[in-house]
């Protein structure tokens, strides 16, 4: 995936490989659950040496010296880790290293992580572990301390826009999708595979225009789907940004795709300071939700804060 190959984690591992200083274990922390496994496979290709045939086999999860756990949709178990430990002492079949890719480590229970810790503390020769987690809160500190950490929280907006243009050439709104994605490739891909952003923008513009205590409670319940909340907040922030642009007389800078007449009506109900405050409160809500705050309550608090600032 070319967008990942330009990332800092990829460049770090590439540099380690070029210098012959690969770590025995890396931990990639990335909130993009949709693409985490693919990102780990890109790192595995680097560790393997980059041979085209081997890279193709790794991509298809068919390379004998690269074992990927767990099966898609499953969780790593103690039994899986037992197999990993046993396999780690078996020499590579054809490559210089035996690679173990462990996806969604944040879902492993403490028993499984502790069992894995033993092999991370005293790794066999010519073995490399590539761990991936959407967050590190549930990863034991002892496991984190035995790995070289690679953080990848967001991509530049321009990189995501270019990725969407390449991958979804039928979408004419790649820039808008990138702006709403929050820097997460998987979120941008989901938006590109969905319906029109204009419809969502219009709906949220109407929400912003008519926001009240009653509608705040209703909206909090409506948008409290945890899997969709991040996209909703990104889009809402973009809508409030566009309302601010209208307020400042810069309609040439609109991005959300919302109808201009609705944005104008919304702008009439807010001060410029309130619109800036709304965007700040949305960003604060996004941060809180990363720490597993209650979604519905967080959205209610957000809407009430926006109303109070107005």
C-alpha positions in Angstrom: 0.0 0.0 0.0 1.8 3.1 -1.3 0.3 5.5 1.2 1.8 3.4 4.1 5.1 3.1 2.4 5.6 6.9 2.8 4.9 6.7 6.5 7.4 7.2 9.3 7.0 3.6 10.7 7.7 2.1 7.3 10.8 4.3 6.9 12.1 3.4 10.4 11.9 -0.3 9.7 13.3 0.2 6.2 16.3 2.0 7.7 16.8 -0.7 10.3 16.8 -3.3 7.6 19.2 -1.4 5.4 21.6 -1.0 8.3 21.3 -4.6 9.4 19.9 -3.5 12.7 16.4 -4.9 12.7 14.8 -5.2 16.1 13.6 -8.6 17.2 10.1 -7.1 17.8 8.2 -4.0 16.7 4.8 -2.7 18.0 2.8 -0.7 15.4 0.2 1.4 17.2 -2.4 2.6 14.6 -6.1 3.4 15.0 -6.9 2.2 11.5 -8.4 -1.2 12.3 -9.4 -1.7 8.7 -5.8 -1.6 7.4 -3.7 -2.6 10.4 -3.2 -6.1 9.1 -2.1 -4.8 5.7 0.3 -2.3 7.2 1.9 -5.1 9.2 2.3 -7.2 6.1 4.1 -4.3 4.4 6.5 -4.3 7.3 6.9 -8.1 7.0 7.9 -7.6 3.3 10.6 -5.2 4.4 11.9 -7.7 7.0 11.9 -10.5 4.5 14.2 -8.7 2.2 11.7 -7.4 -0.4 12.0 -10.2 -3.0 9.0 -9.8 -5.4 8.0 -13.5 -5.1 8.2 -13.5 -1.4 6.3 -10.2 -1.1 3.5 -11.6 -3.2 3.3 -14.7 -0.9 3.3 -12.5 2.2 0.5 -10.4 0.7 -1.5 -13.6 0.2 -0.5 -14.9 3.6 1.1 -18.0 2.0 4.8 -17.5 2.8 6.2 -20.3 4.9 8.5 -18.0 6.9 5.9 -15.4 7.7 3.1 -16.7 10.0 0.2 -14.3 10.5 -2.1 -14.6 13.6 -5.0 -14.7 14.3 -7.3 -15.7 11.5 -9.2 -12.6 10.2 -11.9 -11.7 12.6 -10.6 -13.9 15.4 -8.7 -13.1 18.6 -5.2 -14.2 19.6 -5.5 -16.9 22.3 -3.1 -18.7 24.6 -3.2 -21.6 22.3 -2.1 -19.4 19.4 0.8 -18.0 21.4 1.8 -21.5 22.4 2.0 -22.3 18.6 3.9 -19.1 18.0 6.5 -20.0 20.7 6.9 -23.5 19.3 7.3 -22.3 15.7 9.8 -19.6 16.7 12.3 -22.3 17.6 12.0 -23.9 14.1 14.5 -22.5 11.6 13.3 -20.6 8.6 12.5 -22.7 5.5 14.0 -20.4 2.9 14.6 -17.0 4.2 17.1 -15.5 6.6 14.4 -14.7 9.2 11.2 -16.2 10.5 8.6 -13.5 10.8 5.5 -13.5 13.1 2.8 -11.0 12.4 0.4 -10.5 15.3 -2.7 -8.5 14.5 -4.9 -6.7 17.0 -2.7 -7.4 20.0 -5.0 -5.1 22.0 -7.6 -7.8 22.0 -5.3 -10.4 23.6 -6.1 -11.3 27.2 -3.4 -10.9 30.0 -2.7 -14.7 30.0 -1.9 -14.7 26.3 0.2 -11.6 26.5 2.2 -12.9 29.4 2.9 -16.1 27.5 4.1 -14.1 24.6 6.3 -12.0 26.9 8.6 -14.9 27.6 9.6 -15.3 23.9 9.9 -11.5 23.5 12.3 -11.4 26.5 14.5 -14.2 25.1 13.8 -14.4 21.4 15.3 -17.2 19.4 17.9 -16.3 16.8 16.7 -15.0 13.4 13.1 -14.3 14.5 11.2 -11.0 14.1 7.8 -10.2 15.7 5.6 -7.6 14.2 2.8 -6.7 16.6 -0.1 -4.4 15.7 -2.6 -2.7 18.0 -5.3 -0.1 17.4 -4.4 1.4 20.8 -1.9 0.5 23.5 -4.2 0.8 26.5 -4.8 -2.9 26.7 -1.2 -3.9 25.8 0.7 -4.9 28.9 3.5 -2.4 29.8 5.9 -5.4 30.0 5.0 -6.3 26.4 5.4 -2.7 25.2 8.8 -2.5 26.8 10.1 -5.5 24.9 9.3 -4.0 21.5 10.4 -1.1 19.4 7.3 1.1 19.2 6.1 2.6 15.9 3.3 5.2 16.2 1.1 5.9 13.2 -2.0 7.9 14.3 -2.8 9.9 11.1 -1.7 10.5 7.6 -1.4 13.9 5.9 -4.7 15.0 4.4 -3.0 15.3 0.9 -1.7 11.7 1.1 -5.2 10.4 1.8 -6.7 12.5 -1.0 -4.2 11.0 -3.5 -4.9 7.5 -2.2 -8.6 8.0 -2.6 -8.1 9.4 -6.2 -6.0 6.3 -7.1 -8.2 3.7 -5.4 -11.7 5.2 -6.1 -11.3 7.1 -9.4 -15.1 7.4 -9.7 -15.2 9.7 -6.6 -15.0 13.3 -7.6 -14.9 14.4 -3.9 -11.6 12.9 -2.8 -10.6 16.2 -1.2 -13.7 16.4 0.9 -13.4 12.7 1.9 -9.8 13.3 3.0 -10.9 16.4 5.0 -13.5 14.3 6.8 -11.3 11.2 7.4 -9.4 12.6 10.3 -6.2 11.4 8.8 -7.3 7.7 8.9 -7.1 5.8 5.6 -9.6 3.2 6.6 -12.2 5.8 7.5 -11.6 7.6 4.1 -12.0 4.3 2.3 -15.3 3.6 4.1 -16.6 7.1 3.1 -15.5 6.5 -0.5 -17.4 3.2 -0.6 -20.5 4.9 0.9 -23.0 7.4 -0.4 -22.7 11.1 -1.2 -21.0 13.3 1.4 -23.2 16.2 0.3 -26.3 14.5 1.8 -24.5 14.0 5.2 -23.2 17.5 5.1 -26.6 18.9 4.5 -28.1 16.9 7.3 -25.5 18.1 9.7 -25.8 21.7 8.5 -29.5 21.5 9.4 -28.6 20.0 12.8 -26.2 22.9 13.5 -28.8 25.5 12.3 -31.6 24.1 14.5 -29.5 23.0 17.5 -31.4 23.2 20.8 -31.5 21.3 24.1 -34.2 19.0 22.8 -32.5 18.3 19.5 -29.1 17.8 21.3 -30.5 14.8 23.2 -32.1 13.3 20.1 -28.9 13.8 18.0 -26.7 12.3 20.7 -28.8 9.1 20.6 -29.0 9.0 16.8 -25.2 9.3 16.3 -24.1 7.2 19.2 -23.0 4.3 17.0 -19.4 3.8 18.2 -18.2 2.6 14.8 -19.6 5.6 13.0 -19.1 8.3 15.6 -15.6 9.2 14.5 -16.8 9.8 11.0 -19.7 11.8 12.3 -17.5 14.1 14.4 -15.1 14.6 11.6 -17.9 15.6 9.3 -19.5 17.8 12.0 -16.2 19.6 12.5 -16.0 20.3 8.8 -19.6 21.6 8.7 -18.9 24.0 11.6 -15.7 25.1 9.8 -17.7 25.9 6.7 -20.3 27.8 8.7 -17.4 29.9 10.1 -16.1 30.5 6.5 -19.6 31.8 5.6 -19.6 33.9 8.7 -16.3 35.4 7.7 -17.4 36.0 4.1 -15.2 33.3 2.6 -17.6 31.0 0.8 -14.9 30.3 -1.8 -13.2 28.1 0.9 -16.2 25.8 1.6 -15.3 22.1 1.7 -18.1 20.1 3.3 -20.5 20.0 0.4 -23.4 21.4 2.4 -25.9 23.7 0.7 -24.8 27.3 0.9 -28.2 28.7 1.8 -28.4 26.4 4.8 -24.9 27.3 5.9 -25.8 31.0 5.7 -28.9 30.5 7.9 -26.7 28.5 10.4 -24.1 31.3 10.4 -26.7 33.8 11.3 -27.3 31.9 14.6 -23.7 31.8 15.8 -21.0 34.3 16.6 -17.6 33.6 15.0 -16.2 32.9 18.5 -18.9 30.3 19.0 -18.1 28.6 15.7 -14.4 28.4 16.7 -15.5 27.0 20.1 -17.7 24.4 18.4 -14.7 23.0 16.5 -12.6 22.9 19.6 -15.3 21.1 21.5 -15.6 18.5 18.8 -11.8 17.9 18.9 -12.0 17.5 22.7 -14.8 15.0 22.3 -12.7 13.0 19.8 -9.9 12.9 22.3 -12.2 11.7 25.1 -13.7 8.9 23.0 -10.2 7.6 22.4 -10.1 6.8 26.1 -13.4 4.9 25.9 -15.7 7.6 27.2 -19.4 6.9 26.9 -20.4 7.9 23.4 -24.0 9.1 24.0 -23.0 11.1 27.1 -20.0 12.6 25.3 -22.2 13.7 22.4 -24.8 15.3 24.7 -22.0 17.2 26.5 -20.6 18.3 23.2 -23.9 19.7 21.9 -24.7 21.4 25.2 -21.3 23.0 25.2 -21.8 24.3 21.7 -25.2 25.7 22.7 -23.7 27.4 25.8 -21.0 29.0 23.6 -23.5 30.3 21.2 
